[in-house]
């Protein structure tokens, strides 16, 4: 959930009303937002870097507001204010309009060449004319781009935004891709020219930009945008050129968004222009720009598309659990920037979805907005009339019953991790990793998460090691799942519910563990015996001390092992006393 | 038990006094070691209210070994003086005496004797006075009689300096008569025995009182893990509410069931390497319900079922990627798909099992935790129903601020309709972690103190039973 930070006083000025913190918190809640924190730049600096660094920092009050992840229209002060004013019915939602150049001139044009196909094939563009910036508006403009980059643009991988002072460049613009050695320009806020190759190493240490280098670093061609004079506008998704940078005095802005996902690029462009066209000479109008594709297709952006959905008042009432007239529902929706009207046929409502509400993709989103506007706290809570009989999962039911009786038998339950290192399930148990049927994790951050466990024993032995100071004997058990590769399953692996127990003392206590097996079998109502019962027979297993290991059979089927652990296993788990263990599969007893 | 004779002797002494007596004095009176008297006091105390004894400590002057020798035989200087006959004694002979050296110099400084160095036959010692007063011996004898108070501090310190006296701390008991004082001893029994029951002799016996202040002996037993005890209670709550348990015993899941089937787009940040554990072996899932997969692909890339879709290039390769499930909702998706393949009947499902996140670890986050999930599928479920059932669930938990610990919602039609569920069916669901409410309930701040191999078993041994609603 993104957090938007706005200056309180600016916010109240724009809302035309002052609130107490509590009142504003309440307003946020009603609108489906959350006032997360009230702070200031100074407070943040003190918290993060200490008193000294914070000296002289601004103590202007900041509101940090949590915004739902897909509400890109609320990521800046302008959008928040607009949303709240419409919600409070102090303002009618503006209509965003794409216009042609004022004096009948040619629209700006961005030509995409086919070289971009391999690296970043999409681009859209638009122009904001005669905009008036103030310091605050300018900062908000930059901040919105950053917020969009972090959210809908997925850290610039899907979309990257470039904004330029149109009066410093001249179209038509070319979006192409070139080998990094052939790209050379003066990047934003640098004093000299660099090749793209040099830039990539320059930004290796840049705390902000280094996070984006990987997106194109290993590509043979880098995306690049030129104007008709060969001036570089930007090298997306890394950096803009210094030449076309915008300032407080910029009047006309050329906006380009390059992308790997065209839908997201269109939404991103719509967001930037709908939010900031407010400050244009003719508010909420945006000058269209032409984009020419390598195949000759020509599209005009921004799309600023309005869409109408028709749904019934009954649908909303039934899904939310309220009983409102169609007119009242239409009013609720209009307050959420979804201009709605009762169409006249029955209780049908025509809902218009503006370009700012890209998150509304289904009637269920409209239903949710109606619920927000109605107020979640005003909806009557009711119990579903769904009548069902509960069933336990047989495997879990068996597990629950066995756990109780294992504790009654004097063993204490451990709870260990399902992920561990390769070493835990192989080397330390004197096994070969290749023979474990282990599922391997491709991106572990540490060795603790290399594999899913194939047996419960390592977890129990690590629990013993962490509790060596406890009085002996230590008697532990765990009944839980291990994971094994299994070709017959759709995903190639399956869980297996195992019961494992260990006895750790000055003497190995094989008879104790053997006694536990007898008790478990008694609980499972399996009698001792070769055929229909259970029996154990001597076996060799590298984890166990030679001659001190037996395989356990139930109804003629092998279900596990018990025995005294090999001294090397004991040492490798940093233990010092003899230890006996039992490990069985409980699934055959279902 | 100390010797009965001694106990009775002590009691007889106590009988004679009005107030009480000091155990040291008893030792002196009976002429036995004080330790024996202490033993006797303890034995008598164990008999009940025969006596009462209060421990006290006092400081006392005592003769050292050398001090006792002097009290008996006289000071070294006196012994030297007495050894000299009127005709004197050769110095070398005098020096051979045990007290010679010290006695000679003290007697010299007392001016009791003189040394004639020029005497023929070698230096010779003569008395200078007729009689002497051995004050050192007198003082020590006073102390020996317990009359050290008659000496001045200065005198005592001087004798201490000469290592003839030492000050010791004496522990003793002030013994007084108890409420059932008697000079005869009845032996108390410690425990009731089968013989006493058989013979009825218990009726005549006195029994040693128990110390009810002491802790009992811990029972020899096993213990269930506290988090698993809480899991049992959550299962119980769901079962009481009529929810059926889902089969969540599949930690490995495909991206398809974990994300795509839930209408989670393929570029979603949750699908990033930084958030999810992907599997290198077996890397890919190889079997999907084909027609359903096509419908999922369509709703993502083009929309449908009344949805605009996400309008992106949906790739099977992305859906095939195996991972450690990031939520049990992957299982809910499988269950709902299965449900959709039959004639629809309303269901209530739950699960509590492990999920995995490749997150940065801190005091409240581990790479694996237990997720609790509840799902209800029926015709005509409303948001009011969702809030109603959540209220009931969290009331059973005894948690007031449930908003803080969980997530809830209505599954999107883009997820349900491609599965084949009927149009009017709504599915409401909620989820929370098992660890979080357990930590709140038991006041544990660090999750590592609750789960994993590093937990202190003492915590497991000591944890109380789990009653969520109290």
Interface residues (C-beta under 8 A of the other chain):
Chain A: X154 X157 X158 X261 X262 X263 X264 X307 X318 X319 X320 X321 X322 X361 X362 X363 X364 X371 X376 X379 X380 X381 X382 X383 X384 X385 X386 X387 X388 X389 X390 X391 X392 X393 X395 X396 X400 X403 X404 X406 X407 X408 X409 X410 X411 X412 X413 X414 X415 X416 X417 X418 X419 X439 X440 X441 X442 X443 X444 X445 X448 X449 X452 X459 X460 X462 X463 X465 X466 X467 X470 X474 X475 X476 X477 X481 X483 X485 X490 X491 X492 X493 X494 X495 X497
Chain B: X220 X221 X222 X223 X224 X225 X227 X228 X232 X235 X238 X239 X240 X241 X242 X243 X244 X245 X246 X247 X249 X250 X251 X252 X253 X254 X267 X269 X273 X277 X278 X279 X280 X281 X282 X283 X284 X285 X286 X287 X288 X303 X305 X306 X307 X308 X309 X310 X311 X312 X322 X324 X346 X347 X348 X354 X356 X358 X366 X367 X368 X376 X378 X380 X381 X382 X383 X384 X385 X387 X388 X389 X391 X392 X410 X412 X413 X414 X426 X428 X451 X452 X453 X454 X455 X456 X457 X458 X460 X461
